[in-house]
Amino acid sequence: MSFIEKVKKVAFLMVLFTTLLVNAQSVILSGQVVNDNKEPLVGATVIIRDLRKGSTTDFDGNFKIKVPTGKHLVEVSFVGYRTVKKQINTNTSNLIIQLTSEDNVLDEVLVSSIRANKNTPVTYSNLTKKEIAKRNLGQDIPVLLNYLPSVISSSDAGAGVGYTYMRVRGSDASRVNVTINGIPYNDAESQGTFWVNLGDFASSTQSLQLQRGVGTSTNGSGAFGASLNILTDAISEEAGGEISNSFGSFGTRKHTVKFTSGKLNDHFEFSGRLSNIYSDGYVDRAFTDLKSYFLQGSYTDENTLIKALAFGGSEKTYQAWFGTPKARLTGDKQGIEDFIINNGLTPAQADNLRNSDRRYNHYLYDNETDNYWQDHYQLHWNEKFSDKLSTTIGLNYTRGKGYFEQFEDDTDEISLYNGIVTATDTKLDDDGVTLIPITDVIRRRWLDNHFYVINASATYKLDGFEIIAGGSYSNYSNDHYGEVIWGSDLAANTNIRDRYYFSDAKKHDLSSFIKTNIKVNDQLSAYVDIQGRFVSYRTQGLTSDRAPLNVDKDFNFFNPKAGLTYNLNNSNIFYVSYARANREPNRNDFEGGNSQHETLDDFELGWRYDSENIKLNTNLFYMDYTNQLVLSGAINDVGEPIRETSGNSFRFGLEIDADISITEKLSLKPNAAFSINKNRDFNASIDGTLENLGNTDISFSPNVILGNSLVYQPTENIQFAFLSKFVGEQFMGNLGGRISDNEKLDSYFTSDLNIVYEIKTNKIFKSIVLTGLVNNIFDREYVDRGYYFFFDDTWTTPGTTTTVDGAGFYPQATRNFLIGATLKF
């Protein structure tokens, strides 16, 4: 045997011996995590820091981790319980780790009645405060949720600040139910969610849960695409605070100051936040200036939590909802000239369009702004009477007021102003025949509203049985009116700020639900959820076009839900569910002549897999709609989408998301959504003739949405995350491209890079967190939203003409960055 062969043989034997030795020295550390009452905690996190390994507990609270023999520092945590750190020897048998509840568990009661857990047969994603903070540099909540499954976010200004939007499973924000501490946040009348009024709210968010589909019964408007419930900051045991500042592209900056008194006399805590966010926006002149606050006072004892909150602020946002013409995006000079002629642009507007780029903004008036103030006052009382019974009561008052200011030059709509202004000039009509009187005017359109809510729920638990009963009542009133604040020629006996239209609106919403979760045996549990909802809407007066709007409508809805969850073993959970939701029209729908309610039947089939290195959620969904109000592809003269009834329609899809630990330092978090979204036998007027177009694609519903997060954490205090998003092509209307190529949005792919580095300090500050975010790192030019019909004064069914000059697209920012520093003390 040669020397080389001997060396190879010895090396082989050494490797074999080492492998056997390592395996011999590795054992399975197992145990159970329980609460104060010795009940198993499902989903508790068990981490061994020195090995950078971890697991979560199964349905019985059990966990298993492969570790070397010896002693290890084990850290066990669960929301609402104090984290436990203890040295454990691998020789220990029958290991039971008991967690003690803290005041935060009472915080969780605020949302527990409407949230899902691992054994609820619905599809959901959770985000914790720590996860939110990693990218919280001033962009709004929809942008922070962009990488969740089936989610698409967008913004008017293109930089993720100001007027931002979120769609889930193709459903727009008006169809996503949003609650804050269980209180409905969607505007009762428009049903929209205006994140611009919640500047830097992510900094005051403890956790949030996004349920896709109908989900569990919640408070407020029905969930037709998803429901998002937000839990605000929990009570802090220790005094502290933080100062955060971030800066970035397009003049974006965020300044935040937070404080907490910690527990005073073991019962009281006071905390708060002040924030200012400003951005020039990616789109020209599309600036945003947000000022916000959050104040909280609380009292706790062993079984009681009382919280009083006040939050809100003001926003001033320059309008950018008109979008950018396709000719401007492509640089088509002839197309630009055609657009100028077809849309009757003034000389100043024409020069602006010719000399701009993809950041073009139609508006030139220096105060073409949205100005709104909104304040929320909440009072919550949670009481734990025993280990079996707990209750919560919530009160809310929201005060909102604001206006949209707009300059109209050479307007020929003098009749809209109720005789306040007169003509100062004339122009020929489109045929060059008749002289039409015109004038210049600056107007403000006001909203002035009040929103009152009372919520209550009770939870009763026995072995293998849980029942939750709850209800909500809200009262909303809103005045809509317009003022002329300047006119080139006022009529006799009129004054500045005279109103040219007015209507009032009142809406009452009463709902109640009862939910039951029954453990049939060790593996099977059944879920039943029944909700009744009763809505009345009244409005009387004139619209902004001085058209009469008189509505007196009542809706009574019955929304049953049921499902089964089957725990095959410690790693596999299967569920199946059915849920019905009904939804009333919004104000714009009534203006457009749509007064029918919508109905959704949602079927979900899911599988959750949980092992040491892989967590996987997979679900099939089928959503069957009757009278679904889909976006028509048109907007009105203040940028609000116009909806139309699609008759019968459906969404059928598959969603997958995973969390894969490749190594102890590298993880992969991919998600994918594949869907078919169709209107059945869709009818539309084409060139004045009503046609049946067969099955057409539902607007703004891409068939493919992919997301991924590649996370590398070389040490505990530094993390690199590379995030990617692909959105397939989609139609802006429901005609399947029959009218114009402008109807389709191309697919796009973007990527972001996020870096977080925390420096632990011993003096002055507890730590310093440095954050960097490069958005759209590959500098892609893309649009993610748009419209292809624009109607100024009249409601028109899309498809009545083959000429489409009103198309507009919302270009999103190319490569841009944000950097920030947070000082914690």
C-alpha angles and dihedrals in degrees: 000000000000123000091250092053090049091052091050091049094049091047091051092050091048092051091047091048092048092049092050090046093051092048090047090052094048121088138173111256107206136171147129133266117213138173132236091287093049090252116144117258112223116214098012113158119239116190134178101202100194091055095037088228130130149157142192128238121256130227091291094046093254126141137184129197128175109229140160115265117268136055124331136181106239121196118199123187140170131173110268094019134090113258115248124212118185142155111248128188116219088229089069114113130197089021113192121180115195120202121205118222119240133197090275090072087068088050089058090056087071089073104016093097092061101031127093127225136197092284098045111105096233134097117251148150127213129209122192129208090256092054093047093050093060093073101021100121100133105298118125128260095260089058091048088054094048095107097054117106116282092002125131122181130193142167136208094227092045098232101086095253127105119009101025129168140200131201125192121194087348094304117126126232094269087066096048111090111222125192131179112207087341093307115122113250103180112106103260095222105038092026088219128134113229106199089177086077091057101060113185091352089146087072089063097043120108096185141332137204126206113201113194119215120010093324122179123333111283139173123272130014120006120271109240098166105009145326124235119197121189127201114201127220117316125229115277121221094205133048116252147119146195140224117210129188129173135176135186152140123335091027092292116165137163128196119187133174120187132179141175129190091210119219112334115198087350091285116058132067132175125191140161151167137216120194142177123189124183132176134168087210129227091262115073115273091353094132125164127203115186126180117182144165140194124196127179135180122183144180123200139175131163095295106012135075122179118180130183116191136182122183140153139090143183136291135199115189130175110227121254102157095113089078130201125295116243090239089059092050093050096038092239102165095190090047089052091053091048090051091051092052098041093049098041096235118187118243090260092050091046092053089047091054095045095048099041131083133214088308089067118148119194095211122086104166106110095228101041087137146142112229120187139159124198131177127185126199118190134178120189130184119188120183129187106201094176142335086280105042132049133159139193133197124190131189126190140182121182123188118194132175135158150117145231114228120207137175117216117190123194091002116176092195095094091138089068092067098066095237095306094120132034133204120280096178143006138228136191119259122246091278092050092240115098126050112235121200114238137181143172121251142169114211138182123208111204137203119192114178147165126199125191124185137178121187129181135175140169129202124202122186133191130163105300093352135091129172126186122188122184147154143190136202125189134182119197130183127178135178118209116196142147132220133196105222095175137011132177087230124013120203121245116280093018130114140201111276093027108150118242097187138013139180133165128212135197128187131183122192123186122177138165133182142183122201128189130188114189125188101219093184138330092294108027130062130175128215126201123179124177124183134180119196127186121190133181125185127188129177133160134178137047133324121229087271089055091247114146114256114186117163128171107168137154127195128193116192133187113197116185123184132182139167149159130230120199121194104203093180141321092299107036131064124172127191140180127189146171125204135175125205131182126195135191124225120263127233094270090052091055090048088053093050097257110132101152121108123234128236128203128190109195123195120188131184117183147175126199118194122189125180135149094276105017133056114182134181119188128172141168118211136190116188115188117193134196116198092353111187103224127184108268095207091252132107130199128233094284096047099259116143118250116223131207133193112258096192105218120004141155145199120210121180155140124237125192129179129169144179110210124184104210093176134347089274104031128064136172125212110186128169134183137186123193118181148162113218116186143169108216116230093343115201123206139162109251114187089338096311122108109232135182105229095186118223111354132179116268111244120263092008112124116196093222130043119169130181136176140179121195108194125192118184110177092175135012094260102048132058135178119197126185110195126191135185132190122187119185126225117288141182123244091209139029101250097090094237094306094133108037145344085242088075093076130075116207122235118261140195125204136173135199132196119214125188125184123184123178121197115201111215134189100204132061095336130051090215145337118227118201117195132187129185128183110190121203090005094185091055097239120181109220146143122217102184141024148136133242102198126053120190118190106185110350135063108237131175111243111248100046092116137032092216112088113183098146098073115133133179132200109226114207125217122280119221110338138155144214127195127185146173128208121196112202121197 
